Amino acid sequence: MKLQVLHDSNGNNSGVYIPPQEWSLIKQQYPDIEEISSDIPDWQKELLTSRLEAIAKNPERVKPIQGLFDALNKKVNR
């Protein structure tokens, strides 16, 4: 895929150009892609905010995700 990253006058990424042929292939693979919204519902934003606040209050409770994956694999492989 030959994408081009577009930059603003400050050099920050501001968009991506996808050639029409590539876009057609993407739409074939993901027919609903043009209907996907980047906005998330307010209830999800509130949930994320509360979880981030809980992490900020108790950072020692945050564990690497690999530990969870390892524990799940042990239970599955029994």
Backbone as a chain_set.jsonl record, in Angstrom:
{"seq": "MKLQVLHDSNGNNSGVYIPPQEWSLIKQQYPDIEEISSDIPDWQKELLTSRLEAIAKNPERVKPIQGLFDALNKKVNR", "coords": {"N": [[0.847, -1.169, 0.0], [0.568, 2.177, -0.848], [0.717, 4.702, 0.902], [0.47, 8.191, 1.7], [1.636, 10.399, 4.051], [0.279, 13.363, 5.161], [1.323, 16.675, 6.018], [1.036, 19.495, 8.231], [1.693, 23.073, 8.28], [3.465, 23.238, 10.368], [4.766, 20.888, 10.384], [3.489, 18.789, 11.581], [1.685, 15.693, 11.58], [-1.17, 15.625, 9.574], [-2.988, 14.324, 8.03], [-3.842, 11.567, 5.831], [-3.123, 10.345, 2.656], [-4.72, 8.13, 0.595], [-4.317, 6.197, -2.181], [-6.739, 5.96, -4.862], [-7.124, 3.329, -5.937], [-6.194, 1.676, -3.895], [-7.95, 2.434, -1.877], [-10.34, 1.431, -2.882], [-9.853, -1.326, -2.651], [-9.687, -1.541, 0.13], [-12.31, -0.809, 0.84], [-13.68, -2.968, -0.244], [-12.849, -5.018, 1.397], [-13.666, -4.104, 3.891], [-16.672, -3.285, 4.038], [-18.311, -1.474, 5.488], [-16.782, 0.7, 6.146], [-16.916, 3.44, 5.516], [-18.943, 4.334, 7.081], [-18.129, 4.283, 9.633], [-17.628, 5.981, 12.612], [-15.484, 8.357, 14.151], [-16.029, 9.362, 16.586], [-16.714, 8.585, 19.955], [-19.322, 7.26, 22.043], [-20.775, 9.219, 24.724], [-21.095, 7.771, 27.14], [-19.074, 5.9, 26.989], [-16.834, 7.544, 27.021], [-17.099, 8.591, 29.607], [-16.76, 6.264, 31.131], [-14.112, 5.57, 30.466], [-12.807, 7.825, 31.504], [-13.355, 7.519, 34.26], [-11.991, 5.146, 34.784], [-9.351, 5.881, 34.182], [-8.966, 7.783, 36.172], [-9.11, 6.131, 38.429], [-6.817, 4.598, 38.033], [-4.889, 6.594, 38.273], [-5.159, 7.187, 40.972], [-4.399, 4.804, 42.197], [-1.8, 3.683, 41.156], [-0.139, 1.507, 41.602], [-1.649, -0.744, 41.335], [-1.832, -1.317, 38.686], [-0.977, -3.635, 36.303], [1.266, -5.351, 34.047], [-0.079, -6.358, 30.907], [0.723, -8.786, 29.88], [0.979, -10.601, 31.973], [-1.692, -11.228, 32.571], [-2.429, -12.47, 30.167], [-0.722, -14.707, 30.273], [-1.73, -16.043, 32.542], [-4.331, -16.639, 31.666], [-3.735, -18.328, 29.518], [-2.656, -20.52, 30.91], [-4.937, -21.49, 32.207], [-6.522, -22.214, 30.03], [-5.005, -24.176, 28.793], [-5.075, -26.336, 30.512]], "CA": [[0.0, 0.0, 0.0], [1.39, 3.376, -0.979], [0.086, 5.818, 1.59], [1.269, 9.392, 1.894], [1.251, 11.158, 5.237], [0.247, 14.797, 4.894], [1.786, 17.459, 7.161], [0.637, 20.895, 8.253], [2.812, 24.007, 8.135], [4.397, 23.022, 11.479], [5.372, 19.572, 10.245], [2.691, 17.777, 12.285], [0.823, 14.87, 10.736], [-2.508, 16.201, 9.515], [-3.868, 13.473, 7.253], [-3.238, 10.494, 5.063], [-3.652, 10.178, 1.307], [-4.787, 6.737, 0.16], [-4.629, 6.177, -3.61], [-8.077, 5.427, -5.131], [-7.121, 1.875, -6.12], [-6.033, 1.1, -2.563], [-9.184, 2.692, -1.15], [-11.317, 0.462, -3.394], [-9.555, -2.619, -2.031], [-10.051, -1.439, 1.549], [-13.772, -0.829, 0.924], [-14.132, -4.334, -0.527], [-12.55, -5.82, 2.578], [-14.426, -3.538, 5.015], [-17.742, -2.542, 3.357], [-18.929, -0.435, 6.324], [-15.737, 1.618, 6.61], [-17.285, 4.851, 5.371], [-19.963, 4.649, 8.07], [-17.506, 4.247, 10.947], [-17.424, 7.314, 13.171], [-14.349, 8.417, 15.07], [-16.534, 9.787, 17.889], [-17.23, 7.509, 20.797], [-20.447, 7.763, 22.842], [-20.449, 9.851, 26.006], [-20.991, 6.788, 28.218], [-17.748, 5.291, 26.908], [-15.887, 8.558, 27.485], [-17.211, 8.65, 31.073], [-16.163, 5.041, 31.651], [-12.659, 5.717, 30.335], [-12.37, 8.84, 32.462], [-13.37, 6.964, 35.621], [-10.911, 4.15, 34.888], [-8.078, 6.602, 34.236], [-8.881, 8.38, 37.509], [-8.801, 5.035, 39.363], [-5.4, 4.259, 37.821], [-4.085, 7.69, 38.821], [-5.21, 7.098, 42.431], [-3.745, 3.57, 42.645], [-0.97, 3.203, 40.043], [0.503, 0.237, 41.933], [-2.554, -1.834, 40.965], [-1.717, -1.568, 37.249], [-0.033, -4.714, 36.022], [1.446, -5.568, 32.613], [-1.099, -7.228, 30.32], [1.28, -10.111, 29.607], [0.657, -11.46, 33.111], [-3.059, -11.708, 32.375], [-2.4, -13.44, 29.06], [-0.083, -15.936, 30.761], [-2.677, -16.72, 33.44], [-5.409, -17.179, 30.837], [-3.188, -19.472, 28.76], [-2.541, -21.653, 31.831], [-6.283, -22.034, 32.439], [-6.998, -22.798, 28.778], [-4.196, -25.335, 28.455], [-5.175, -27.385, 31.543]], "C": [[0.895, 1.235, 0.0], [0.657, 4.584, -0.411], [1.038, 6.995, 1.634], [0.743, 10.112, 3.126], [1.351, 12.635, 4.896], [0.612, 15.546, 6.165], [1.262, 18.886, 7.063], [1.882, 21.778, 8.172], [3.842, 23.884, 9.255], [5.078, 21.668, 11.416], [4.633, 18.462, 10.973], [1.859, 16.975, 11.294], [-0.582, 15.451, 10.747], [-3.479, 15.347, 8.701], [-3.089, 12.411, 6.52], [-3.91, 10.452, 3.699], [-3.575, 8.699, 0.957], [-5.148, 6.756, -1.315], [-5.983, 5.506, -3.867], [-8.122, 3.907, -5.301], [-7.031, 1.163, -4.77], [-7.325, 1.265, -1.758], [-10.274, 1.718, -1.597], [-11.1, -0.915, -2.774], [-9.953, -2.632, -0.553], [-11.564, -1.522, 1.699], [-14.337, -2.21, 0.617], [-13.957, -5.21, 0.717], [-13.383, -5.394, 3.792], [-15.557, -2.668, 4.465], [-18.357, -1.396, 4.163], [-17.956, 0.67, 6.717], [-16.139, 3.089, 6.51], [-18.337, 5.289, 6.387], [-19.402, 4.637, 9.486], [-17.222, 5.67, 11.408], [-16.24, 7.288, 14.127], [-14.794, 8.865, 16.466], [-17.006, 8.569, 18.671], [-18.359, 8.099, 21.646], [-19.982, 8.315, 24.187], [-20.284, 8.832, 27.127], [-19.639, 6.096, 28.189], [-16.672, 6.269, 27.371], [-15.895, 8.635, 29.012], [-16.57, 7.431, 31.717], [-14.638, 5.12, 31.588], [-12.107, 6.718, 31.343], [-12.325, 8.273, 33.874], [-12.265, 5.928, 35.802], [-9.545, 4.826, 34.959], [-7.887, 7.266, 35.595], [-8.523, 7.323, 38.548], [-7.334, 4.626, 39.241], [-4.507, 5.333, 38.435], [-4.039, 7.626, 40.352], [-4.437, 5.89, 42.965], [-2.856, 2.991, 41.543], [-0.302, 1.856, 40.317], [-0.372, -0.966, 41.557], [-2.474, -2.174, 39.472], [-0.623, -2.603, 37.013], [0.119, -4.867, 34.511], [0.428, -6.587, 32.078], [-0.574, -8.634, 30.073], [0.996, -11.081, 30.746], [-0.746, -12.034, 33.0], [-3.098, -12.762, 31.274], [-1.801, -14.764, 29.506], [-1.037, -16.731, 31.651], [-3.82, -17.349, 32.65], [-4.941, -18.39, 30.043], [-3.059, -20.704, 29.642], [-3.899, -22.306, 32.053], [-6.805, -22.739, 31.197], [-6.284, -24.107, 28.477], [-4.261, -26.456, 29.499], [-5.897, -28.577, 31.017]], "O": [[1.861, 1.317, 0.76], [0.062, 5.376, -1.141], [2.257, 6.826, 1.609], [-0.45, 10.399, 3.229], [2.379, 13.101, 4.404], [0.26, 15.118, 7.264], [1.067, 19.42, 5.971], [2.995, 21.276, 8.013], [4.966, 24.367, 9.117], [5.877, 21.331, 12.29], [5.09, 17.319, 10.988], [1.386, 17.509, 10.291], [-1.127, 15.738, 11.813], [-4.677, 15.627, 8.687], [-1.861, 12.355, 6.573], [-5.135, 10.517, 3.605], [-2.507, 8.089, 1.014], [-6.199, 7.287, -1.673], [-6.341, 4.569, -3.153], [-9.071, 3.267, -4.849], [-7.716, 0.166, -4.538], [-7.743, 0.351, -1.048], [-11.046, 1.233, -0.77], [-12.062, -1.592, -2.413], [-10.49, -3.621, -0.055], [-12.06, -2.224, 2.581], [-15.374, -2.584, 1.165], [-14.813, -6.034, 1.038], [-13.758, -6.227, 4.618], [-15.427, -1.444, 4.426], [-18.872, -0.442, 3.579], [-18.293, 1.504, 7.556], [-15.733, 3.896, 7.347], [-18.593, 6.484, 6.538], [-20.118, 4.945, 10.438], [-16.642, 6.466, 10.67], [-16.026, 6.301, 14.83], [-14.026, 8.761, 17.422], [-17.615, 7.651, 18.121], [-18.359, 9.295, 21.936], [-18.938, 7.927, 24.712], [-19.419, 9.005, 27.985], [-19.104, 5.74, 29.238], [-15.713, 5.876, 28.035], [-14.841, 8.731, 29.64], [-15.903, 7.553, 32.745], [-13.956, 4.773, 32.552], [-11.067, 6.484, 31.958], [-11.367, 8.514, 34.609], [-11.665, 5.849, 36.874], [-8.677, 4.39, 35.715], [-6.771, 7.308, 36.114], [-7.724, 7.583, 39.447], [-6.685, 4.339, 40.247], [-3.485, 5.019, 39.046], [-3.024, 7.963, 40.962], [-3.881, 5.946, 44.062], [-3.14, 1.902, 41.043], [0.061, 1.141, 39.383], [0.127, -2.088, 41.473], [-2.991, -3.205, 39.044], [0.508, -2.452, 37.472], [-0.806, -4.545, 33.766], [0.123, -7.571, 32.752], [-1.355, -9.586, 30.059], [0.791, -12.27, 30.502], [-0.961, -13.207, 33.305], [-3.72, -13.813, 31.428], [-2.314, -15.827, 29.157], [-1.137, -17.952, 31.524], [-4.23, -18.473, 32.94], [-5.673, -19.371, 29.912], [-3.32, -21.818, 29.187], [-4.004, -23.532, 32.084], [-7.471, -23.768, 31.311], [-6.894, -25.044, 27.962], [-3.545, -27.448, 29.361], [-6.077, -29.557, 31.739]]}, "num_chains": 1, "name": "protein.A"}
